[in-house]
Amino acid sequence: LPPSFTTPVLRTVLVLEDVVNVPPLSMKHSKTTVKILPQGKGGALPNLDLVFATYLSFQSQPAKTGGNGGLKGNNGDTMASFRSSWSLYYSNSEFSVQSFVDGSASSSWLVLSAGNALDKISALVGWNSSAKSQYIKDLIGLFGFMAGMALGPRQPHSSALQHGIDSLTIQLQIPTQPPETPLAIHPHYADFARCIEHLLRSLSNLHERLHHSIAQYTMPSPSKFVSHGEYIYPAIMVALPLVVRAAMLVLMEKCDDFEENGGKVDIIGRFRFEFVAVVLGATCLVVCVIGSLVFLGWSSHLSVIYSASYFFLISAARWSVHLPKKFTNAIHKNGQLGEEKMDNNNTELLFEESRNSLRFVSCLLAVYLHAPLLLANYSLGFPSALFWSPLLSLFVLSPASRAYYLKKESLRGKAFGLITFFGKVVLLVASSPPVFVVPNVFGLVTPYVLMVYTPLHLLLAAIWFI
């Protein structure tokens, strides 16, 4: 085709980042760090072939140098031959695929704690010391890779991944040479340039090859990966309690209706459609308002915004509990039902049915929100499912047990009610977005915080305090 019909297309982007804040060390104790970072924004990852091609390029053995083609020192002398210490891969360099866990004191403490925890397990399983140390290293690397996908830091190649371009960042950290070294340049820089040239030559063959790689994976080390077909099973097991709880709510209602109605099942009649519709509508309204205020730059007032949101939602939920009774009274022509006053048992039954209906919808909503999140960004979806699954399926005090203790006039019943109430208030406040999630885990209100965390937290508050 003529040049007017052709345009250049970016197929691969490599970002080379040199970290130069390492203090000068002697050649004997220096240690170079090479980080191959594929993590992008929102859990996006490049093709796995690009990551492995980059890592294999560093393993390529350089040609022996000597004579006129040898490396030259400061005095102009030619080095006789190539040394293994001049190579990035075959020297004491450290390769990793994450930047969340580094060689700091906190990371060393984490590795030491994991090693102490696995000492007893290794004694039972029969692991040797090398296998145990490698397992600990891979486990810490896997957690660091997932933390980098979910929390950052955001790598320079992230914008290219958003446009569907395979890209990654190669971060090189080489200690400064001492003045007495005979080399004019650190040999690792020369080897790094050779490896990058080898990678660029291999990328042309990589694009022309008909390959079927994957773009959803986690990596404990540069030479190992875990595909989505393997790590999806723990995610299913974590989210399974939500499905079980929703099924139990339906089956329990079915059994109660079957016994009360003489063999007739009336699950629809026990479900509070009006109550659930009002609570879900209020939740959507609150999420839209919070998103609009954050977009307008009111992020500094998140505590006030969320406090008003919780008060509004709980008030709307407690008011809407009596909506079925009002609608039922309105359709009776004689009006006798409207004159009747519900006793305490009927009121508690109404609250129990409303709470179970909202809990059923909340469990299903959590499943539907986490299913695409686990497939798209596993590093963010798995901790989120691990947090919300027990909260919505297990840690909700059943209305029957609560009514049993609150009806008693004994000190035990009052103490149980107070402890439960204050415990839920503390847990709800501590897990609210403006208290812990946004300033500590996320630097700002992300789409996950707004569209997943906030609705589930509002629904949990409505379940606990109606």
Contacts in CASP RR format, 6 or more apart in sequence:
PFRMAT RR
TARGET T0000
AUTHOR 0000-0000-0000
METHOD contacts of the structure
MODEL  1
LPPSFTTPVLRTVLVLEDVVNVPPLSMKHSKTTVKILPQGKGGALPNLDL
VFATYLSFQSQPAKTGGNGGLKGNNGDTMASFRSSWSLYYSNSEFSVQSF
VDGSASSSWLVLSAGNALDKISALVGWNSSAKSQYIKDLIGLFGFMAGMA
LGPRQPHSSALQHGIDSLTIQLQIPTQPPETPLAIHPHYADFARCIEHLL
RSLSNLHERLHHSIAQYTMPSPSKFVSHGEYIYPAIMVALPLVVRAAMLV
LMEKCDDFEENGGKVDIIGRFRFEFVAVVLGATCLVVCVIGSLVFLGWSS
HLSVIYSASYFFLISAARWSVHLPKKFTNAIHKNGQLGEEKMDNNNTELL
FEESRNSLRFVSCLLAVYLHAPLLLANYSLGFPSALFWSPLLSLFVLSPA
SRAYYLKKESLRGKAFGLITFFGKVVLLVASSPPVFVVPNVFGLVTPYVL
MVYTPLHLLLAAIWFI
10 160 0 8 1.000
10 165 0 8 1.000
11 165 0 8 1.000
11 166 0 8 1.000
11 207 0 8 1.000
12 50 0 8 1.000
12 165 0 8 1.000
12 166 0 8 1.000
12 167 0 8 1.000
12 203 0 8 1.000
12 207 0 8 1.000
13 157 0 8 1.000
13 160 0 8 1.000
13 165 0 8 1.000
13 166 0 8 1.000
13 167 0 8 1.000
14 54 0 8 1.000
14 157 0 8 1.000
14 167 0 8 1.000
14 168 0 8 1.000
14 170 0 8 1.000
14 196 0 8 1.000
14 199 0 8 1.000
15 155 0 8 1.000
15 156 0 8 1.000
15 157 0 8 1.000
15 167 0 8 1.000
15 168 0 8 1.000
15 169 0 8 1.000
15 170 0 8 1.000
16 169 0 8 1.000
16 170 0 8 1.000
16 172 0 8 1.000
16 196 0 8 1.000
17 156 0 8 1.000
17 169 0 8 1.000
17 170 0 8 1.000
17 171 0 8 1.000
17 172 0 8 1.000
18 171 0 8 1.000
18 172 0 8 1.000
18 173 0 8 1.000
18 174 0 8 1.000
19 33 0 8 1.000
19 171 0 8 1.000
19 172 0 8 1.000
19 173 0 8 1.000
20 176 0 8 1.000
22 173 0 8 1.000
22 174 0 8 1.000
22 175 0 8 1.000
22 176 0 8 1.000
23 175 0 8 1.000
23 176 0 8 1.000
24 175 0 8 1.000
24 176 0 8 1.000
24 177 0 8 1.000
24 178 0 8 1.000
25 31 0 8 1.000
25 175 0 8 1.000
25 176 0 8 1.000
25 178 0 8 1.000
26 178 0 8 1.000
27 85 0 8 1.000
27 177 0 8 1.000
27 178 0 8 1.000
27 181 0 8 1.000
30 174 0 8 1.000
30 175 0 8 1.000
31 92 0 8 1.000
31 93 0 8 1.000
31 94 0 8 1.000
31 175 0 8 1.000
32 88 0 8 1.000
32 91 0 8 1.000
32 92 0 8 1.000
32 93 0 8 1.000
32 94 0 8 1.000
32 172 0 8 1.000
32 173 0 8 1.000
32 174 0 8 1.000
32 175 0 8 1.000
32 188 0 8 1.000
33 93 0 8 1.000
33 94 0 8 1.000
33 96 0 8 1.000
33 171 0 8 1.000
33 172 0 8 1.000
33 173 0 8 1.000
34 58 0 8 1.000
34 88 0 8 1.000
34 93 0 8 1.000
34 94 0 8 1.000
34 95 0 8 1.000
34 96 0 8 1.000
34 170 0 8 1.000
34 171 0 8 1.000
34 172 0 8 1.000
34 173 0 8 1.000
35 95 0 8 1.000
35 96 0 8 1.000
35 97 0 8 1.000
35 98 0 8 1.000
35 99 0 8 1.000
35 169 0 8 1.000
35 170 0 8 1.000
35 171 0 8 1.000
35 173 0 8 1.000
36 51 0 8 1.000
36 54 0 8 1.000
36 55 0 8 1.000
36 95 0 8 1.000
36 96 0 8 1.000
36 97 0 8 1.000
36 168 0 8 1.000
36 169 0 8 1.000
36 170 0 8 1.000
36 222 0 8 1.000
37 97 0 8 1.000
37 98 0 8 1.000
37 99 0 8 1.000
37 155 0 8 1.000
37 168 0 8 1.000
37 169 0 8 1.000
37 170 0 8 1.000
37 171 0 8 1.000
38 45 0 8 1.000
38 46 0 8 1.000
38 50 0 8 1.000
38 51 0 8 1.000
38 97 0 8 1.000
38 168 0 8 1.000
38 169 0 8 1.000
38 219 0 8 1.000
39 45 0 8 1.000
39 98 0 8 1.000
39 145 0 8 1.000
39 148 0 8 1.000
39 149 0 8 1.000
39 152 0 8 1.000
39 155 0 8 1.000
40 149 0 8 1.000
40 154 0 8 1.000
40 155 0 8 1.000
40 157 0 8 1.000
40 158 0 8 1.000
40 161 0 8 1.000
41 154 0 8 1.000
41 158 0 8 1.000
41 159 0 8 1.000
41 161 0 8 1.000
41 162 0 8 1.000
42 149 0 8 1.000
42 377 0 8 1.000
42 380 0 8 1.000
43 149 0 8 1.000
43 150 0 8 1.000
43 376 0 8 1.000
43 377 0 8 1.000
43 379 0 8 1.000
43 380 0 8 1.000
44 158 0 8 1.000
44 161 0 8 1.000
44 162 0 8 1.000
45 149 0 8 1.000
45 161 0 8 1.000
45 215 0 8 1.000
45 216 0 8 1.000
45 217 0 8 1.000
46 161 0 8 1.000
46 166 0 8 1.000
46 167 0 8 1.000
46 168 0 8 1.000
46 215 0 8 1.000
47 166 0 8 1.000
47 213 0 8 1.000
47 214 0 8 1.000
47 215 0 8 1.000
48 213 0 8 1.000
48 214 0 8 1.000
48 215 0 8 1.000
48 217 0 8 1.000
48 225 0 8 1.000
49 206 0 8 1.000
49 211 0 8 1.000
49 213 0 8 1.000
50 166 0 8 1.000
50 168 0 8 1.000
50 203 0 8 1.000
50 206 0 8 1.000
51 97 0 8 1.000
51 168 0 8 1.000
51 219 0 8 1.000
51 222 0 8 1.000
51 225 0 8 1.000
53 199 0 8 1.000
53 202 0 8 1.000
53 203 0 8 1.000
53 206 0 8 1.000
54 168 0 8 1.000
54 170 0 8 1.000
54 199 0 8 1.000
55 95 0 8 1.000
55 222 0 8 1.000
55 223 0 8 1.000
56 202 0 8 1.000
57 195 0 8 1.000
57 196 0 8 1.000
57 198 0 8 1.000
57 199 0 8 1.000
57 202 0 8 1.000
58 88 0 8 1.000
58 89 0 8 1.000
58 95 0 8 1.000
58 195 0 8 1.000
59 89 0 8 1.000
60 195 0 8 1.000
60 198 0 8 1.000
61 87 0 8 1.000
61 90 0 8 1.000
62 82 0 8 1.000
62 87 0 8 1.000
62 191 0 8 1.000
62 194 0 8 1.000
63 82 0 8 1.000
64 81 0 8 1.000
64 82 0 8 1.000
65 71 0 8 1.000
65 79 0 8 1.000
65 81 0 8 1.000
65 82 0 8 1.000
66 78 0 8 1.000
66 79 0 8 1.000
66 80 0 8 1.000
66 81 0 8 1.000
66 82 0 8 1.000
67 78 0 8 1.000
67 80 0 8 1.000
68 78 0 8 1.000
69 78 0 8 1.000
70 78 0 8 1.000
70 79 0 8 1.000
70 80 0 8 1.000
71 78 0 8 1.000
71 79 0 8 1.000
71 82 0 8 1.000
71 86 0 8 1.000
71 183 0 8 1.000
71 187 0 8 1.000
71 190 0 8 1.000
72 78 0 8 1.000
72 79 0 8 1.000
72 184 0 8 1.000
73 79 0 8 1.000
73 182 0 8 1.000
73 183 0 8 1.000
73 184 0 8 1.000
74 181 0 8 1.000
74 182 0 8 1.000
74 183 0 8 1.000
74 184 0 8 1.000
75 182 0 8 1.000
77 182 0 8 1.000
79 183 0 8 1.000
83 187 0 8 1.000
84 90 0 8 1.000
84 91 0 8 1.000
85 91 0 8 1.000
85 92 0 8 1.000
85 187 0 8 1.000
86 187 0 8 1.000
86 188 0 8 1.000
86 190 0 8 1.000
86 191 0 8 1.000
87 187 0 8 1.000
87 191 0 8 1.000
88 188 0 8 1.000
88 191 0 8 1.000
88 192 0 8 1.000
88 195 0 8 1.000
89 95 0 8 1.000
91 188 0 8 1.000
93 188 0 8 1.000
95 221 0 8 1.000
95 222 0 8 1.000
96 141 0 8 1.000
96 221 0 8 1.000
96 222 0 8 1.000
97 141 0 8 1.000
97 145 0 8 1.000
97 219 0 8 1.000
97 221 0 8 1.000
97 222 0 8 1.000
98 141 0 8 1.000
98 144 0 8 1.000
98 145 0 8 1.000
98 147 0 8 1.000
98 148 0 8 1.000
98 219 0 8 1.000
99 148 0 8 1.000
99 153 0 8 1.000
99 171 0 8 1.000
100 143 0 8 1.000
100 144 0 8 1.000
100 145 0 8 1.000
100 147 0 8 1.000
100 148 0 8 1.000
100 151 0 8 1.000
100 152 0 8 1.000
101 107 0 8 1.000
101 110 0 8 1.000
101 140 0 8 1.000
101 141 0 8 1.000
101 143 0 8 1.000
101 144 0 8 1.000
101 147 0 8 1.000
107 140 0 8 1.000
110 140 0 8 1.000
111 136 0 8 1.000
111 137 0 8 1.000
111 140 0 8 1.000
114 136 0 8 1.000
114 139 0 8 1.000
114 140 0 8 1.000
115 132 0 8 1.000
115 136 0 8 1.000
118 132 0 8 1.000
118 135 0 8 1.000
118 136 0 8 1.000
119 132 0 8 1.000
121 127 0 8 1.000
122 131 0 8 1.000
122 132 0 8 1.000
127 135 0 8 1.000
137 220 0 8 1.000
137 221 0 8 1.000
138 220 0 8 1.000
138 221 0 8 1.000
138 224 0 8 1.000
139 220 0 8 1.000
141 220 0 8 1.000
141 221 0 8 1.000
142 218 0 8 1.000
142 219 0 8 1.000
142 220 0 8 1.000
142 226 0 8 1.000
145 218 0 8 1.000
145 219 0 8 1.000
145 220 0 8 1.000
145 379 0 8 1.000
146 218 0 8 1.000
146 378 0 8 1.000
146 379 0 8 1.000
146 382 0 8 1.000
147 379 0 8 1.000
148 379 0 8 1.000
149 218 0 8 1.000
149 377 0 8 1.000
149 378 0 8 1.000
149 379 0 8 1.000
149 380 0 8 1.000
150 377 0 8 1.000
150 379 0 8 1.000
150 380 0 8 1.000
150 381 0 8 1.000
150 383 0 8 1.000
151 441 0 8 1.000
151 442 0 8 1.000
155 168 0 8 1.000
155 169 0 8 1.000
156 169 0 8 1.000
157 167 0 8 1.000
157 168 0 8 1.000
157 169 0 8 1.000
160 167 0 8 1.000
161 167 0 8 1.000
170 196 0 8 1.000
172 188 0 8 1.000
172 192 0 8 1.000
174 186 0 8 1.000
174 188 0 8 1.000
174 189 0 8 1.000
177 183 0 8 1.000
177 186 0 8 1.000
214 227 0 8 1.000
214 228 0 8 1.000
216 227 0 8 1.000
216 228 0 8 1.000
216 375 0 8 1.000
216 376 0 8 1.000
216 378 0 8 1.000
217 225 0 8 1.000
217 226 0 8 1.000
217 227 0 8 1.000
217 228 0 8 1.000
218 225 0 8 1.000
218 226 0 8 1.000
218 231 0 8 1.000
218 378 0 8 1.000
218 379 0 8 1.000
219 225 0 8 1.000
219 226 0 8 1.000
220 226 0 8 1.000
228 375 0 8 1.000
228 378 0 8 1.000
231 378 0 8 1.000
231 382 0 8 1.000
232 374 0 8 1.000
232 375 0 8 1.000
232 378 0 8 1.000
234 382 0 8 1.000
235 374 0 8 1.000
235 378 0 8 1.000
235 381 0 8 1.000
235 382 0 8 1.000
235 385 0 8 1.000
238 382 0 8 1.000
238 385 0 8 1.000
238 386 0 8 1.000
238 389 0 8 1.000
239 366 0 8 1.000
239 367 0 8 1.000
239 370 0 8 1.000
239 371 0 8 1.000
239 374 0 8 1.000
239 385 0 8 1.000
239 389 0 8 1.000
240 389 0 8 1.000
241 389 0 8 1.000
241 390 0 8 1.000
241 393 0 8 1.000
241 394 0 8 1.000
242 363 0 8 1.000
242 364 0 8 1.000
242 366 0 8 1.000
242 367 0 8 1.000
242 388 0 8 1.000
242 389 0 8 1.000
242 392 0 8 1.000
242 393 0 8 1.000
243 363 0 8 1.000
243 367 0 8 1.000
244 393 0 8 1.000
245 359 0 8 1.000
245 363 0 8 1.000
245 392 0 8 1.000
245 393 0 8 1.000
245 394 0 8 1.000
246 360 0 8 1.000
246 363 0 8 1.000
246 364 0 8 1.000
246 367 0 8 1.000
249 356 0 8 1.000
249 359 0 8 1.000
249 360 0 8 1.000
249 363 0 8 1.000
250 267 0 8 1.000
250 360 0 8 1.000
253 267 0 8 1.000
253 270 0 8 1.000
253 271 0 8 1.000
253 356 0 8 1.000
254 265 0 8 1.000
254 267 0 8 1.000
256 270 0 8 1.000
257 264 0 8 1.000
257 265 0 8 1.000
257 266 0 8 1.000
257 267 0 8 1.000
257 270 0 8 1.000
258 264 0 8 1.000
258 265 0 8 1.000
270 353 0 8 1.000
270 357 0 8 1.000
271 353 0 8 1.000
271 357 0 8 1.000
271 360 0 8 1.000
272 321 0 8 1.000
272 323 0 8 1.000
272 324 0 8 1.000
272 353 0 8 1.000
272 354 0 8 1.000
272 357 0 8 1.000
272 358 0 8 1.000
273 357 0 8 1.000
274 320 0 8 1.000
274 323 0 8 1.000
274 324 0 8 1.000
274 327 0 8 1.000
275 317 0 8 1.000
275 320 0 8 1.000
275 321 0 8 1.000
275 323 0 8 1.000
275 324 0 8 1.000
275 354 0 8 1.000
275 357 0 8 1.000
275 358 0 8 1.000
276 357 0 8 1.000
276 358 0 8 1.000
276 361 0 8 1.000
278 316 0 8 1.000
278 317 0 8 1.000
278 320 0 8 1.000
278 323 0 8 1.000
279 313 0 8 1.000
279 316 0 8 1.000
279 317 0 8 1.000
279 320 0 8 1.000
279 358 0 8 1.000
279 459 0 8 1.000
279 462 0 8 1.000
280 361 0 8 1.000
282 312 0 8 1.000
282 313 0 8 1.000
282 316 0 8 1.000
282 317 0 8 1.000
283 313 0 8 1.000
283 455 0 8 1.000
283 458 0 8 1.000
283 459 0 8 1.000
283 462 0 8 1.000
284 455 0 8 1.000
286 309 0 8 1.000
286 312 0 8 1.000
286 313 0 8 1.000
286 454 0 8 1.000
286 458 0 8 1.000
287 450 0 8 1.000
287 451 0 8 1.000
287 454 0 8 1.000
287 455 0 8 1.000
287 458 0 8 1.000
289 305 0 8 1.000
289 309 0 8 1.000
290 305 0 8 1.000
290 306 0 8 1.000
290 309 0 8 1.000
290 445 0 8 1.000
290 450 0 8 1.000
290 454 0 8 1.000
291 445 0 8 1.000
291 450 0 8 1.000
293 301 0 8 1.000
293 305 0 8 1.000
294 302 0 8 1.000
294 444 0 8 1.000
294 445 0 8 1.000
294 450 0 8 1.000
298 305 0 8 1.000
299 444 0 8 1.000
299 445 0 8 1.000
302 433 0 8 1.000
302 434 0 8 1.000
302 438 0 8 1.000
302 445 0 8 1.000
303 434 0 8 1.000
303 435 0 8 1.000
305 434 0 8 1.000
306 432 0 8 1.000
306 433 0 8 1.000
306 434 0 8 1.000
309 458 0 8 1.000
310 428 0 8 1.000
310 432 0 8 1.000
310 458 0 8 1.000
310 461 0 8 1.000
313 458 0 8 1.000
313 461 0 8 1.000
313 462 0 8 1.000
314 461 0 8 1.000
314 462 0 8 1.000
314 465 0 8 1.000
314 466 0 8 1.000
317 358 0 8 1.000
317 462 0 8 1.000
317 465 0 8 1.000
317 466 0 8 1.000
318 465 0 8 1.000
318 466 0 8 1.000
320 354 0 8 1.000
321 350 0 8 1.000
321 351 0 8 1.000
321 354 0 8 1.000
321 466 0 8 1.000
322 350 0 8 1.000
324 350 0 8 1.000
325 342 0 8 1.000
325 350 0 8 1.000
328 337 0 8 1.000
329 335 0 8 1.000
329 337 0 8 1.000
329 338 0 8 1.000
332 338 0 8 1.000
342 350 0 8 1.000
348 399 0 8 1.000
348 403 0 8 1.000
351 399 0 8 1.000
351 466 0 8 1.000
352 399 0 8 1.000
352 400 0 8 1.000
352 403 0 8 1.000
354 466 0 8 1.000
355 399 0 8 1.000
355 463 0 8 1.000
355 466 0 8 1.000
356 399 0 8 1.000
358 459 0 8 1.000
358 462 0 8 1.000
358 463 0 8 1.000
358 466 0 8 1.000
359 392 0 8 1.000
359 396 0 8 1.000
359 463 0 8 1.000
361 459 0 8 1.000
362 392 0 8 1.000
362 456 0 8 1.000
362 459 0 8 1.000
362 460 0 8 1.000
362 463 0 8 1.000
363 392 0 8 1.000
363 393 0 8 1.000
365 455 0 8 1.000
365 456 0 8 1.000
365 459 0 8 1.000
366 385 0 8 1.000
366 388 0 8 1.000
366 389 0 8 1.000
366 392 0 8 1.000
366 456 0 8 1.000
369 451 0 8 1.000
369 452 0 8 1.000
369 455 0 8 1.000
369 456 0 8 1.000
370 381 0 8 1.000
370 384 0 8 1.000
370 385 0 8 1.000
370 388 0 8 1.000
370 452 0 8 1.000
373 380 0 8 1.000
373 381 0 8 1.000
373 384 0 8 1.000
373 448 0 8 1.000
373 452 0 8 1.000
374 381 0 8 1.000
374 382 0 8 1.000
374 385 0 8 1.000
380 448 0 8 1.000
384 448 0 8 1.000
384 452 0 8 1.000
384 453 0 8 1.000
388 456 0 8 1.000
391 460 0 8 1.000
392 456 0 8 1.000
392 460 0 8 1.000
396 463 0 8 1.000
396 464 0 8 1.000
397 420 0 8 1.000
397 464 0 8 1.000
402 417 0 8 1.000
402 420 0 8 1.000
405 412 0 8 1.000
405 413 0 8 1.000
405 416 0 8 1.000
405 417 0 8 1.000
406 413 0 8 1.000
406 417 0 8 1.000
424 464 0 8 1.000
424 465 0 8 1.000
428 457 0 8 1.000
428 460 0 8 1.000
428 461 0 8 1.000
428 464 0 8 1.000
429 435 0 8 1.000
430 436 0 8 1.000
431 437 0 8 1.000
431 457 0 8 1.000
432 457 0 8 1.000
433 445 0 8 1.000
433 449 0 8 1.000
433 453 0 8 1.000
433 454 0 8 1.000
433 457 0 8 1.000
437 449 0 8 1.000
437 453 0 8 1.000
438 444 0 8 1.000
438 445 0 8 1.000
438 449 0 8 1.000
442 448 0 8 1.000
442 449 0 8 1.000
END
